[in-house]
């Protein structure tokens, strides 16, 4: 800590980068500075000796639609969080300026404050509507831990973690603040500890804990008492200092008894108007406060005396922050400027600032650096946006020729599609049902279309003519919520509010099975890959497993409380995945989602007739409305939610790989195209959205499709088949056949395709080699396969355990919080990865031989 000198405090530098008021500012490790403004931008600066703070090459950060309300640096990683009244908290890679992730506030309202925990990878975001969101931000594992509504819908203006990470305090516009237990929030218990009302008249603007706190242990070692200093500011012109004490039994930090009783220690008076923000120096000696009276005051915490009043802004001062070593103070103002104050009297622009403290060295690389930059290039992009329905779209589905959508306007709309060509309307079936259409799905074998509605019926359609093929086979006195074909298209099942699932022979439409629940209604269902099981979800949150091999109407297993508040969607994977190499604990894998904002992956153990949880995917800030596996390899899981986002999850690691946000409204449903080139999603605001998927996903799916049919399928490809494959790489059609792809030399193929760009030639050359290898039916050597994904490695790396993995797979392992070896389960000394250059050469040689 540099010595504070009241006599020589001076302006070191003034920054004028923003075109509107500066609302927030913060210092970060490594001599970084960030500012957020009403001009929607975040400016990031770094200290350069001789120049002072200079904007980084990637500044300003553009990503918010409205005013930026708060910026905060992570104390544990090179990460910056920015919040906005647009309802989003954006996480930025401090080294590259790339947006790592977007966190959507659970209620969709504006975010006023964000703060990081100093002890673990937690972030709190809060704001309008009184909703507090607690997030895990373990590098790339960004997940919503808990949504807390405890401020009676009043806007939250201030939030702070205690220095040991045990407590979180939030304050609102009524002047009340609440203390929460982080352990209770993580364990899904009630986190509320105590509420202090009327802490400030007219509302609280800012809260902050001092880093200094005490821990007292009783002589018998059975009781701990922890004491913290909390500082608050408000619209009543005052700064208040509180002592917050908690007691714990032994070393159990999960239970805090009795509730803490904050005690007011001091009321600091000096400002002549509302105090907009307070910050405490890292050593706990100084408090800085900013005010609408255009001044910044520096207080001594031990004596509660005002040591210095800083005047330099022409309008009210909005925000402030101490540098990590407390030698500098930054202030932001409504006058659009940022002032850097030298608190020591010994600094100049040519001074060398200390970059310490540094970040935790065990963290894996953030997305947006080195290898991941290339990964991010393989991203999702909007392909087409269609406004056709007159009410919400409730269901979408693809087959090889058509895309169908069904909505609350009673319409079924059938669209013709051909690869990445523009999708065009083929049939608009008005009044397809008398009431809202809840689900539509194609048969993969016959191409027929099934639909169901709240009018109590299910219908079968011919998509080519747009006419009803069969009606009257399923009539219920209640709404029909779901209709699904079995993967082999031999069976058709429908269920709904009457809590009965009727299973039909898909060809004759004669009833095969009549499955019953417990009266709560069926909201969704799915067939297992071999069509021997059906899993159903209900409004009470339970899932029921039925075996179709015996004439019984009762479930063989009930999964109680799979999702709080109800199950909304489910889908079986065509193959089984696992987080652990070699672990295939169940015959089937199924994903479910619900109104609890969660996606859950389950193992269905058919020999034991049980279902066990594999893992939970968290990240959605609202109800998850639909979940679907990608075709064939089921490498990815798509999900949509009321938080207006669509997410793509890695089915092997559980990591959220891609996130796209809808500007249109709540997303209700999704579906992959059969070749995995497109993802369609329907919206509550009547819009049909289509995204182009990453090329790697489409390529793997394409190969899997061929492998399922024949090892020599490429040899039999027609010109149309080849052109469909070329579309994946945005290459114009040709007259090549599959036989030509296998027999012509690769340079000849590239020349015939008129590919001159060297990068594109190299990429397609590699794909052709891989295609030839896959089509030959020869299994690659075992050591070429990643032990996590069991797929051919493209970027093999050696971990600290001596084993080689695909880079993205082992990074996903680390980013999910593991610090152990996937192979041995022993702790790793480091998460550093070294390229396995020799193995990469061997794999390349294998593909090109």
Secondary structure in CASP SS format (residue, H / E / C, confidence):
PFRMAT SS
TARGET T0000
AUTHOR 0000-0000-0000
METHOD secondary structure of the structure
MODEL  1
X C 1.00
X C 1.00
X C 1.00
X C 1.00
X C 1.00
X C 1.00
X C 1.00
X C 1.00
X C 1.00
X E 1.00
X E 1.00
X E 1.00
X E 1.00
X E 1.00
X E 1.00
X C 1.00
X C 1.00
X C 1.00
X C 1.00
X C 1.00
X C 1.00
X E 1.00
X E 1.00
X E 1.00
X E 1.00
X E 1.00
X E 1.00
X E 1.00
X C 1.00
X C 1.00
X C 1.00
X E 1.00
X E 1.00
X E 1.00
X E 1.00
X E 1.00
X E 1.00
X C 1.00
X C 1.00
X C 1.00
X E 1.00
X E 1.00
X E 1.00
X E 1.00
X E 1.00
X E 1.00
X E 1.00
X E 1.00
X C 1.00
X C 1.00
X C 1.00
X E 1.00
X E 1.00
X E 1.00
X E 1.00
X C 1.00
X C 1.00
X C 1.00
X C 1.00
X C 1.00
X E 1.00
X E 1.00
X C 1.00
X C 1.00
X C 1.00
X C 1.00
X C 1.00
X E 1.00
X E 1.00
X E 1.00
X E 1.00
X E 1.00
X E 1.00
X C 1.00
X C 1.00
X C 1.00
X C 1.00
X C 1.00
X E 1.00
X E 1.00
X E 1.00
X E 1.00
X E 1.00
X E 1.00
X C 1.00
X C 1.00
X C 1.00
X E 1.00
X E 1.00
X E 1.00
X E 1.00
X E 1.00
X E 1.00
X C 1.00
X C 1.00
X C 1.00
X C 1.00
X C 1.00
X E 1.00
X E 1.00
X E 1.00
X E 1.00
X E 1.00
X E 1.00
X C 1.00
X C 1.00
X C 1.00
X C 1.00
X C 1.00
X C 1.00
X E 1.00
X E 1.00
X E 1.00
X E 1.00
X E 1.00
X E 1.00
X C 1.00
X C 1.00
X C 1.00
X C 1.00
X C 1.00
X E 1.00
X E 1.00
X E 1.00
X E 1.00
X E 1.00
X E 1.00
X H 1.00
X H 1.00
X H 1.00
X E 1.00
X E 1.00
X E 1.00
X E 1.00
X E 1.00
X E 1.00
X E 1.00
X E 1.00
X C 1.00
X C 1.00
X E 1.00
X E 1.00
X E 1.00
X E 1.00
X E 1.00
X E 1.00
X E 1.00
X E 1.00
X E 1.00
X C 1.00
X C 1.00
X C 1.00
X C 1.00
X C 1.00
X C 1.00
X E 1.00
X E 1.00
X E 1.00
X E 1.00
X E 1.00
X E 1.00
X C 1.00
X C 1.00
X C 1.00
X C 1.00
X C 1.00
X E 1.00
X E 1.00
X E 1.00
X E 1.00
X E 1.00
X E 1.00
X C 1.00
X C 1.00
X C 1.00
X C 1.00
X E 1.00
X E 1.00
X E 1.00
X E 1.00
X E 1.00
X H 1.00
X H 1.00
X H 1.00
X H 1.00
X H 1.00
X C 1.00
X C 1.00
X C 1.00
X C 1.00
X C 1.00
X E 1.00
X E 1.00
X E 1.00
X E 1.00
X E 1.00
X C 1.00
X C 1.00
X C 1.00
X C 1.00
X C 1.00
X C 1.00
X C 1.00
X E 1.00
X E 1.00
X E 1.00
X E 1.00
X E 1.00
X E 1.00
X E 1.00
X E 1.00
X E 1.00
X E 1.00
X E 1.00
X E 1.00
X E 1.00
X E 1.00
X C 1.00
X C 1.00
X C 1.00
X C 1.00
X C 1.00
X E 1.00
X E 1.00
X E 1.00
X E 1.00
X E 1.00
X E 1.00
X E 1.00
X E 1.00
X E 1.00
X E 1.00
X E 1.00
X E 1.00
X C 1.00
X C 1.00
X C 1.00
X C 1.00
X E 1.00
X E 1.00
X E 1.00
X E 1.00
X E 1.00
X E 1.00
X E 1.00
X E 1.00
X E 1.00
X E 1.00
X E 1.00
X C 1.00
X C 1.00
X C 1.00
X C 1.00
X C 1.00
X C 1.00
X E 1.00
X C 1.00
X C 1.00
X C 1.00
X C 1.00
X C 1.00
X C 1.00
X E 1.00
X E 1.00
X E 1.00
X E 1.00
X E 1.00
X E 1.00
X C 1.00
X C 1.00
X C 1.00
X C 1.00
X C 1.00
X C 1.00
X E 1.00
X E 1.00
X E 1.00
X E 1.00
X E 1.00
X E 1.00
X C 1.00
X C 1.00
X C 1.00
X C 1.00
X C 1.00
X E 1.00
X E 1.00
X E 1.00
X E 1.00
X E 1.00
X E 1.00
X C 1.00
X C 1.00
X C 1.00
X E 1.00
X E 1.00
X E 1.00
X E 1.00
X E 1.00
X E 1.00
X C 1.00
X C 1.00
X C 1.00
X C 1.00
X E 1.00
X E 1.00
X E 1.00
X E 1.00
X E 1.00
X E 1.00
X E 1.00
X C 1.00
X C 1.00
X C 1.00
X C 1.00
X C 1.00
X E 1.00
X E 1.00
X E 1.00
X E 1.00
X E 1.00
X E 1.00
X C 1.00
X C 1.00
X C 1.00
X C 1.00
X C 1.00
X E 1.00
X E 1.00
X E 1.00
X E 1.00
X E 1.00
X E 1.00
X C 1.00
X C 1.00
X C 1.00
X C 1.00
X E 1.00
X E 1.00
X E 1.00
X E 1.00
X E 1.00
X C 1.00
X C 1.00
X C 1.00
X C 1.00
X C 1.00
X C 1.00
X C 1.00
X C 1.00
X C 1.00
X C 1.00
X C 1.00
X C 1.00
X C 1.00
X C 1.00
X C 1.00
X C 1.00
X C 1.00
X C 1.00
X C 1.00
X C 1.00
X C 1.00
X C 1.00
X C 1.00
X C 1.00
X C 1.00
X C 1.00
X C 1.00
X C 1.00
X H 1.00
X H 1.00
X H 1.00
X H 1.00
X H 1.00
X H 1.00
X H 1.00
X C 1.00
X C 1.00
X C 1.00
X E 1.00
X E 1.00
X E 1.00
X E 1.00
X E 1.00
X E 1.00
X E 1.00
X C 1.00
X C 1.00
X C 1.00
X C 1.00
X C 1.00
X E 1.00
X E 1.00
X E 1.00
X E 1.00
X E 1.00
X E 1.00
X C 1.00
X C 1.00
X C 1.00
X E 1.00
X E 1.00
X E 1.00
X E 1.00
X E 1.00
X E 1.00
X C 1.00
X C 1.00
X C 1.00
X C 1.00
X E 1.00
X E 1.00
X E 1.00
X E 1.00
X E 1.00
X C 1.00
X C 1.00
X C 1.00
X C 1.00
X C 1.00
X C 1.00
X C 1.00
X E 1.00
X E 1.00
X E 1.00
X E 1.00
X E 1.00
X E 1.00
X C 1.00
X C 1.00
X C 1.00
X C 1.00
X C 1.00
X C 1.00
X C 1.00
X E 1.00
X E 1.00
X E 1.00
X E 1.00
X E 1.00
X E 1.00
X C 1.00
X C 1.00
X C 1.00
X C 1.00
X C 1.00
X C 1.00
X E 1.00
X E 1.00
X E 1.00
X E 1.00
X E 1.00
X C 1.00
X C 1.00
X C 1.00
X E 1.00
X E 1.00
X E 1.00
X E 1.00
X E 1.00
X E 1.00
X C 1.00
X C 1.00
X C 1.00
X C 1.00
X E 1.00
X E 1.00
X E 1.00
X E 1.00
X E 1.00
X E 1.00
X E 1.00
X E 1.00
X E 1.00
X C 1.00
X C 1.00
X C 1.00
X C 1.00
X E 1.00
X E 1.00
X E 1.00
X E 1.00
X E 1.00
X E 1.00
X C 1.00
X C 1.00
X C 1.00
X C 1.00
X C 1.00
X E 1.00
X E 1.00
X E 1.00
X E 1.00
X E 1.00
X E 1.00
X C 1.00
X C 1.00
X C 1.00
X E 1.00
X E 1.00
X E 1.00
X E 1.00
X E 1.00
X E 1.00
X C 1.00
X C 1.00
X C 1.00
X C 1.00
X C 1.00
X E 1.00
X E 1.00
X E 1.00
X E 1.00
X E 1.00
X E 1.00
X C 1.00
X C 1.00
X C 1.00
X C 1.00
X C 1.00
X E 1.00
X E 1.00
X E 1.00
X E 1.00
X E 1.00
X E 1.00
X C 1.00
X C 1.00
X C 1.00
X C 1.00
X C 1.00
X E 1.00
X E 1.00
X E 1.00
X E 1.00
X E 1.00
X E 1.00
X C 1.00
X C 1.00
X C 1.00
X C 1.00
X E 1.00
X E 1.00
X E 1.00
X E 1.00
X E 1.00
X C 1.00
X C 1.00
X C 1.00
X C 1.00
X C 1.00
X C 1.00
X C 1.00
X C 1.00
X C 1.00
X E 1.00
X E 1.00
X E 1.00
X C 1.00
X C 1.00
X C 1.00
X C 1.00
X C 1.00
X C 1.00
X C 1.00
X E 1.00
X E 1.00
X E 1.00
X E 1.00
X E 1.00
X E 1.00
X C 1.00
X C 1.00
X C 1.00
X C 1.00
X C 1.00
X C 1.00
X C 1.00
X C 1.00
X C 1.00
X C 1.00
X C 1.00
X C 1.00
X C 1.00
X C 1.00
X C 1.00
X E 1.00
X E 1.00
X E 1.00
X E 1.00
X E 1.00
X E 1.00
X E 1.00
X C 1.00
X C 1.00
X C 1.00
X E 1.00
X E 1.00
X E 1.00
X E 1.00
X E 1.00
X E 1.00
X E 1.00
X E 1.00
X C 1.00
X C 1.00
X C 1.00
X C 1.00
X E 1.00
X E 1.00
X E 1.00
X E 1.00
X E 1.00
X E 1.00
X E 1.00
X E 1.00
X E 1.00
X C 1.00
X C 1.00
X C 1.00
X C 1.00
X C 1.00
X E 1.00
X E 1.00
X E 1.00
X E 1.00
X E 1.00
X E 1.00
X C 1.00
X C 1.00
X C 1.00
X C 1.00
X C 1.00
X C 1.00
X E 1.00
X E 1.00
X E 1.00
X E 1.00
X E 1.00
X E 1.00
X C 1.00
X C 1.00
X C 1.00
X E 1.00
X E 1.00
X E 1.00
X E 1.00
X E 1.00
X E 1.00
X C 1.00
X C 1.00
X C 1.00
X C 1.00
X C 1.00
X E 1.00
X E 1.00
X E 1.00
X E 1.00
X E 1.00
X E 1.00
X C 1.00
X C 1.00
X C 1.00
X C 1.00
X C 1.00
X E 1.00
X E 1.00
X E 1.00
X E 1.00
X E 1.00
X E 1.00
X C 1.00
X C 1.00
X C 1.00
X C 1.00
X C 1.00
X E 1.00
X E 1.00
X E 1.00
X E 1.00
X E 1.00
X E 1.00
X C 1.00
X C 1.00
X C 1.00
X E 1.00
X E 1.00
X E 1.00
X E 1.00
X E 1.00
X E 1.00
X C 1.00
X C 1.00
X H 1.00
X H 1.00
X H 1.00
X H 1.00
X H 1.00
X H 1.00
X H 1.00
X H 1.00
X H 1.00
X H 1.00
X H 1.00
X H 1.00
X H 1.00
X H 1.00
X H 1.00
X C 1.00
X C 1.00
X C 1.00
X H 1.00
X H 1.00
X H 1.00
X H 1.00
X C 1.00
X C 1.00
X H 1.00
X H 1.00
X H 1.00
X H 1.00
X H 1.00
X H 1.00
X H 1.00
X H 1.00
X H 1.00
X C 1.00
X C 1.00
X C 1.00
X C 1.00
X C 1.00
X C 1.00
X C 1.00
X C 1.00
X C 1.00
X C 1.00
X H 1.00
X H 1.00
X H 1.00
X H 1.00
X H 1.00
X H 1.00
X C 1.00
X C 1.00
X H 1.00
X H 1.00
X H 1.00
X H 1.00
X H 1.00
X H 1.00
X H 1.00
X C 1.00
X C 1.00
X C 1.00
X C 1.00
X C 1.00
X H 1.00
X H 1.00
X H 1.00
X H 1.00
X H 1.00
X H 1.00
X H 1.00
X H 1.00
X H 1.00
X H 1.00
X H 1.00
X H 1.00
X H 1.00
X H 1.00
X H 1.00
X H 1.00
X H 1.00
X H 1.00
X H 1.00
X C 1.00
X C 1.00
X C 1.00
X C 1.00
X C 1.00
X H 1.00
X H 1.00
X H 1.00
X E 1.00
X C 1.00
X C 1.00
X C 1.00
X C 1.00
X C 1.00
X C 1.00
X E 1.00
X C 1.00
X C 1.00
X C 1.00
X E 1.00
X E 1.00
X E 1.00
X C 1.00
X C 1.00
X C 1.00
X C 1.00
X C 1.00
X E 1.00
X E 1.00
X E 1.00
X H 1.00
X H 1.00
X H 1.00
X H 1.00
X H 1.00
X H 1.00
X H 1.00
X H 1.00
X H 1.00
X C 1.00
X C 1.00
X C 1.00
X C 1.00
X E 1.00
X C 1.00
X C 1.00
X C 1.00
X C 1.00
X C 1.00
X C 1.00
X E 1.00
X C 1.00
X C 1.00
X C 1.00
X C 1.00
X C 1.00
X C 1.00
X E 1.00
X E 1.00
X C 1.00
X H 1.00
X H 1.00
X H 1.00
X H 1.00
X H 1.00
X H 1.00
X H 1.00
X H 1.00
X H 1.00
X H 1.00
X H 1.00
X H 1.00
X C 1.00
END
